[in-house]
Structure formats: C-alpha cells, structure tokens
Amino acid sequence: MYNYIVKQLVKKSFGMVNERRFDELVNGMALNIRHSFAGDHALGGVRHDQAAVRAWLGRLSRIMPTLHITIERIDVKGLPHNTLAIVRWTATATLTNGEPYLNKGVHFITLKWGKAVNIDVYEDTLAVFNGLEAQFQAGIAEAHAPQIIS
C-alpha cells in the first residue's frame, strides 16, 4: 500500500510539472531539497534550496514552453523515513523552430516522510544541449544562461 501511495505522489508531481504548477510542486518538497540535473548547460547543475529549484523550473518552462513529460515506469523501494522512487520518463516538446524534441531519462527521488529531499535527474545530455542550442538560435537567450546553482 505504501508503494502505491508514493507512486501516486510521484505521478501527481510530474503532472504539476506538465501543468506548470511550480509553486505547489516546490512547496511539497523539503526546505533543504537537493536537485541535480546532469550536464554542462543552462539547465545543468545542483540546487540546494526551494528558491533555486523554483527558479530552475521557471527557466525550464521559459526555455521549453511546450515540454511534456510522460512517465514510463515508477519503482519504489524503502520505508517512509527513507524512500527511493526511480522514475523512467520520456520528454517531448516542439522547439521554437518547429522541430520536435525528444529525450528519455530517469529521476532518482529520495523521500522522507512524503517530502522529496533529493532529486537527481539523468537524461540524454546531448539531446538537452542540442535542444538548448536550437532554442538559443531561435531567440531564447536564456538557453545559454549560466547554471542556476545554490
């Protein structure tokens, strides 16, 4: 039953990303959340607080306004005081130049008592880089901005 509840919580969280309900999403995280996104680009880096995660999500929505993440699989391990959810997903978008964007990746989410305390995101960093480059060439300057880190 606990694994089912965590899976529903994770699905709801990804739904909030797709619906751009970032304040609600971030408010459900631990205050000292650690969020890392692989890659040496505008979306890469590590954040250690809610404010930086909120800023990162805002950047994501400005750079990739049509991004939609589809969950492929969720696996849950552990107990309420230390739970690991592994989420496989596919991300799609239409870039500003009209080209499709496709990426597959995985989130490793550690939860304690129902709140995310650590989120590590691994994806095809070349796909991200190419998508960011296309968005930059189409006039989205933030696609080349310095990483949001804290």
N, C-alpha and C positions, 0 to 999 in steps of 0.2 A: 504494500500500500504506500509506503514512504516513497519508493522509487517512482510510482505513478504520480504522486503529488509533485515531486521535483521535476519530472518530465513536463507536467502541465505548466509549472512555473517558468521553465525554460522556454517552452513554446510561446507563452504569453510575453516574455521578454523580447523574443525575436519579432513577435507581432508589433510590439511597441517601436522597435527599430524601423520596421517597414512602414508604420503609420506616423513616424517622426514624433512620437510621444516621449521625447528625451528626458524632460523633467521628471515625469512619472517613473521612467526606467531608472534614472540615476538615483532618485530618492529611495528606491528599493535596494540600493547597494550599500555595503558598509561604508562608513565615513572615510576609512583609510583604504579604499579599494585600490588594488594594483591592476592596471590594464596595460597589456603589451600587445603591439601589433608589429609583426615581423616586417623588416625591410628598411632600406635607407632612402626614404622619400617623405613626402609631406604627411602621410598617414602613419608612418612608422614611429617607433619609439615606445617609451614607457611612461605611464602616468601613475601617480600615487595618491590621488585625491579626487573627490567627486567633481570639483570645479573643472579640473583639467579634462576629465572624462566627458563632461558636458560640452566643453569647448571642442573636443575632438569629434564628438558626434555631430555638432553643428557644422564643423568643417566637412565631415563626410557627406552630410546632406547637401551642402553647397557645391561640392565638387562632383558628386554623383547624385543629382536630384531624383533620378528615376530608379535608383538601386532598389532591388528587391531580393531578399534572402529566403530561400526555400530550404527548410530542414529536411535532410535525407534520413538521419538516424540520430537517436539520443541514447547513450548508455550512461547509467548511473551506478556509482559504487560508493559505499560508505554509510555512515550514520549521520544523524542530524548535526552533530558537533564538528564533523569533518566529512563533507560530501564532495565527490568529484563527478561532474557531468561532462561527458565528451560528446560534442555536437558536430556532426558532419553536415555540411551545407553546400548549396550552390547559390552563387550570387549572379544576378543578371541585371543589365541596365542597357539603356540606349544612350550612347555618348552624344555630345552636342553636335558632332559632325554626322550623326545618323548611323554610325557603325554600332554593331552590338558589342556588349561587354559580357564576358563570361568568366567566372572564376569559381574554383572549388576549394574548400578549405575546412578547417576544423577549429573549434573553440574548446579549450580545456578550462572549465569553470569550477573553481573551488568555492563551496558554500559552507557557511557556518550558521546554523540555526535559521536557514532560509534566506540568508543575505549573501550575495556574491562578495567574496573578499579578494579573489584573484581571477583574472581573465587573461588567458594567453591565446592569441589568435595567430594561426599559421595558415597561409594561403600561397597561391602561386604568385610570388613577389614580382616575377616578370610581367604577368598579366596586370597586376596593380600598376607597376611602373609604366607600362605601355598605355593603360587607361588614363593615368595621370598626365602623361605626355600629350595624348590626344586632346584631353580637356584643356590643358595649358595652351596648345596650339589653336584651340577654338575660342580662346579669350578668357578662360578661367585662371587668373593669375595665382590664386590660392593653391592650385595644383602643384606649384613649385615652392610653396612657403616652407619655412623652417618647421621642423617637427614640434608638436605640442608635447612638452615633457614637463614633469614636475617631480 
